[in-house]
Amino acid sequence: MNLSLKLQLLDRIYNLHNDIMDSYHPACRKLCADCCNRNVTLTTLEGYRIINHLACQDQVNYLQKLRDDRELARFQPRLTTNRIAELCAAGKDIPEEETDCSSGACPLLEDKLCRIYAARPFACRALVSKTPCAQTGSADMDDFVLSVNTVFLQYIEHLDAAGFTGNLTDVLLWLESAETRRAYQKGERPDAPLIANRPIPSVFIPPEHLDRMQPILNALKSMAV
């Protein structure tokens, strides 16, 4: 599957998730940025989409903010969602990964506005809360929504199975190089300080959510991801 088609499918996945979340009437609103920290993770396919967005908006200068802050602490995952699914399916223990929510605001946030909002990665789209995060200190998310988000993360990683996952800063700075982007466009997997993506081993759904999840699974499968 060529990169152009993958990007089209990624947009369709985002739109499907938006339609599902709209029915939950989340409390998230413009200028609500309490959850926008430096710990956002994404795939290289999503990162490529963001780099293109910045270039089209003549905003590549925002990458300088990432370079300036690259020494600051941030969550750098060691396991992808599909790797965790593999371990669970094999009955193995999942290594704990600690996330420090005090790592500071996302470097692409300015005056509580996201500078890549139209191209924001799924991790940002998935963090929807029933109540304003400022009231509770964290997102108030329904268990079924968490299950939906996990499945979408699996499909997005699967779509980019030849790529990588990492922190937003690390992925975007890796893709900043024109040479790296050319290699990625060709379907190559050059060395990267990131973790390799994997295809879906099996969908990760609690038994109590299987029936409600089936129409969503059917919609995702119909996209031929």
N, C-alpha and C positions, 0 to 999 in steps of 0.2 A: 504494500500500500504506500503510495507516494505521500510526501509531506503535506501537500495541498489538501488532499483528501482527509488526512488525519486532522488537520486544523478545522476543516468543515465539520467533521464528526465531533470534535471537541466542542464546537459551538452548539451543536445539536444536543449534546449531553448537558451542557450548561443550561440551555433553554428548557430542557425537560425538568431539570432540578428546580429551576425558577418556578415553573408551573406548579410543581408539587408543593414547594414551600409557600407559595402565595395562599394556598388554602389553609395554612396554619396561622396566618395573620401575625407575623413576627413583630416584636416591638422595635426592631432596628429601624433607625431613621437617619437622615442626613445630619452630619455633625455628631453622631453617636459613634465615638471612636475608642471607647474604653478597651475593646478587645484587639485593637490594631497595634500589636507589638512586633518585636524583631524575630519572633519565633515561627513565622509563617514558613511552611514547606510547600514545595510544588515539584512537578515533573519538568523535564527539559522541554517537552512539547509546550507546556504552559509558559515556560520561560521564553521560548522562541516567539510565542505569540505576543508576549509583553514587550520584548525587544522591538518587534515590528511595530507595535502600537506607539512606542516612544519615538521611533524614527518617523512614523507618519505624522505625529503631532509635533515634530521638531522639538522633542523634549529629552533627547539623549543626555542632556546635561544632568538629568536626575541620576544617572549612573555614577556621577561624581560623588553624590551623597553616599552611595554604597561603598565606594572606594575609601572615602574619608572615615567611614565607621567600621571598616572591615575587621579591625582589631577588637571591637567590642564584643562582649559575650552574647551568644545567641544559641538557640537550639539547633543542633546539627544531628539529624537522625542517623541511626546505625542500621535500622530495619525499615523496609518498605511495607506497605499494607499487605501486599500479596506474599511477602516473605513471612509475615506474621501469620497469615492464613495457612501457609505451608506448615509452619511449626505447630499450629493448633491442630491441623488435620493429622499430623504425625504424633500427637499427644505429647509434644515436647514443651518444656517451660519457655515462657517468653521473657527474655531479659528486660528488666525495667529500664526505662529511659526517662530521666528527670527533665522537666521543663520549668525554667525559672520565669514566672510571669512578670518579674520585676526587671526584665532585660531592657526595658525602655521602648519608646514608640517606634513603629515601623519607619525606616528612613524615607519611605515614599509617601509619608503622611505630612501634610503641610496645612496648618491652621485647621486641623481636624478634618481635612478633606483628602481623600485618596487620589493621588495624581495618576493612577492607572486604573481607576474604578471600572471603566468599560472593559478592561482586559484583565481584571483581578483574577487570581488563581482560584481554584475550587476551594481550597482551605479557607479562604475569606468568605466565599459564597455560602459555605456550609455552616458557618458559625452564626446561626440565627437563634435568637432568644425570645422566650415568651414574655419576659419582663426586661426592662432596661438593665444592662450589666452593672451600671453604676449603683444600682440599689442593692445588689447581692454580691458584687465583687467577681462574678463569673457569669457565663451564659447559662440560662435556664432552658435546658433542651429536653424535649420529650424523648423517651427511650426509643420509640419507633423512628424518630428523626435521626437519632444516632445510628440506627441500623441502616437507614436509607443512605446516609452520608458515607458509611463504610463501604457499601456496595458501589456507590459512585466512585469513590477513591480507587477501588479495585479495578473498575472498568477504565478509568482514566490512566492508571498505571499500565494496564494491559494494552491500551491503545499506543502507549509509548514504550512498549516492552524492550525496544532496542536502545532506549535512552537511560536517563538517570533520574534520581530524586535527591533533593537536598534543601537546605535553607534558601530562602529567596535571594539573599545576598550572594551566596556561593553560586547558585545556578545562573543568575543574571550576569555576574562578573565572568563566569566561565564562557557564557555565550556572547559576551561582548566582543570577543575576537572574531573577525570576519573569517579567518581560517577555520576556526572551530565550527562556525555556523555552516560553512560550505561542507565540511565533513559530515555534520549532522544532517544536512539536506540530502546527502548521498546515502544516508542510512548507515554510515559508519559510526563506530563507538570509540572515539579517541579517549586517551587517558583523561580522567577527571577526578577531582577531589570530592566525589559524590558517590552515592550508592547505586548499584545497577538495578534497574527495574526488572520485573518478572511478569510473565503472563499469569492470568488467573488460574490458580490450582483448583479452587472450588469457591463458590460464593459463601461469604461469611455472614450467615443470618441466624439469629436465635429462632428456635422452633416456634415460639409463640408469635413470631412476625411473618412466618412463611406465607400464609394465605394473603395477607395484606400486601406483601411484597411482590407477589406473582405478576400483577399487571405492570409493575415497574420493571421487573426483569424482562417481561415480554417486550416492552418498549425499547429497552436497551439492546436486547438481542436483535430486534428488527432493524437496528441501525447497522448490523453486521460489524460490530466493533471487534 
